[in-house]
Amino acid sequence: MGIRERYIKFRKEIPENVAMVLAAKTRIAKEISEAIDAGATDVGENYIQETQAVLEELGTGVKKVRWHLIGPLQKNKINQALPIFDVIQTVGDYKIAEHIDKRAEKAGKKIIPIYIEINIAEEKSKYGMVPDYKAIFKLIEKISSNLSHIRIEGLMTMGPEVEDKQSLRPYFRKAKKIFESLKTAKLPNVEMKVLSMGMSDSYQIAIEEGSNMVRIGTAIFGKREKYIF
Ligand SMILES: *Cc1c(COP(=O)(O)O)cnc(C)c1O
C-alpha cells in the first residue's frame, strides 16, 4: 500500500466527526501532495523552515489545505509562522500568546486560531500547561479577554511514551474532562471545539476517550527516518 491507499483506508476507519491532521515532519513535498490528492484536508508541521521549503515546492497548484503548527513555537519564529499556518496548536503559556497577538496585528492577520497545549502527564521534557482545570481556565480567560487577534478553538495534548498504550487512557480521559468543563464554561470569545490528541500508535484509544482530532504521521507515510523531539 502507498500513501494514497493508506490515507483512504485510514479516513474510512476513523469516525467522520474525528478530524485528521497529517503529521508531515521530515516528509518531502511529493509525499505530502500524494496525501492531499487522496483527500487530506489538514497538514501538521513541526518546523517553520521545513514548512516553508515544502510550501515552496508544492507551489500554487496544490489544493488548499489547513496548515497546523504542531511543534514548539519560538518567539523569534512567530513572524515567519504567521503567514504559513492556519492554526497554532502549541500555545501553552500567556507570554507566547501575547507575542503571537502582537505580531498578528502587525502582520495584518485579523484572527489566528490556536489550541492550548496541555502537558497531560506533567513530564519534565514536555512543554504545555499543567493539567489543572483552574489554571487552564485562568489562562484561557486571560488570553481571550486581552488578546483580540487570537481565538482559542481547542486543546492539544501528547500522551507520554508508554509500552502499553492502554495506560494512556487516564491521561486522555483527563484531557477530555478538562475539555468538556471548558466547553460548559462558555467563556466569551472562546470556541472550545477541538480536542487534538492521538497519534499513529494511540489514535484508537484517544478516539475512544473523546478525541475529535488525531495527528497521524507514521501510519500514513510509513516509518520516519530518525527524528529528534
Ligand atoms: C510526529 C507527531 C505526531 C505524529 O506521530 P506519528 O507517531 O508519526 O503518528 C503527532 N503529533 C505531534 C506533535 C508530532 O510531532
The ligand as an SDF file (V2000), in Angstrom:
LIG
                    3D

 15 15  0  0  0  0  0  0  0  0999 V2000
    5.1560   13.4940   14.8750 C   0  0  0  0  0  0  0  0  0  0  0  0
    3.9890   13.9700   15.6060 C   0  0  0  0  0  0  0  0  0  0  0  0
    2.7680   13.2880   15.5380 C   0  0  0  0  0  0  0  0  0  0  0  0
    2.5370   12.0220   14.7430 C   0  0  0  0  0  0  0  0  0  0  0  0
    3.3710   10.9970   15.1320 O   0  0  0  0  0  0  0  0  0  0  0  0
    3.2310    9.5370   14.4480 P   0  0  0  0  0  0  0  0  0  0  0  0
    3.6430    8.6200   15.5160 O   0  0  0  0  0  0  0  0  0  0  0  0
    4.1720    9.5430   13.3000 O   0  0  0  0  0  0  0  0  0  0  0  0
    1.8340    9.3640   14.0280 O   0  0  0  0  0  0  0  0  0  0  0  0
    1.7010   13.8300   16.2400 C   0  0  0  0  0  0  0  0  0  0  0  0
    1.8160   14.9440   16.9710 N   0  0  0  0  0  0  0  0  0  0  0  0
    2.9720   15.6170   17.0620 C   0  0  0  0  0  0  0  0  0  0  0  0
    3.0370   16.8480   17.8780 C   0  0  0  0  0  0  0  0  0  0  0  0
    4.0950   15.1600   16.3850 C   0  0  0  0  0  0  0  0  0  0  0  0
    5.2410   15.8260   16.4970 O   0  0  0  0  0  0  0  0  0  0  0  0
  1  2  1  0
  2  3  1  0
  2 14  2  0
  3  4  1  0
  3 10  2  0
  4  5  1  0
  5  6  1  0
  6  7  2  0
  6  8  1  0
  6  9  1  0
 10 11  1  0
 11 12  2  0
 12 13  1  0
 12 14  1  0
 14 15  1  0
M  END
$$$$
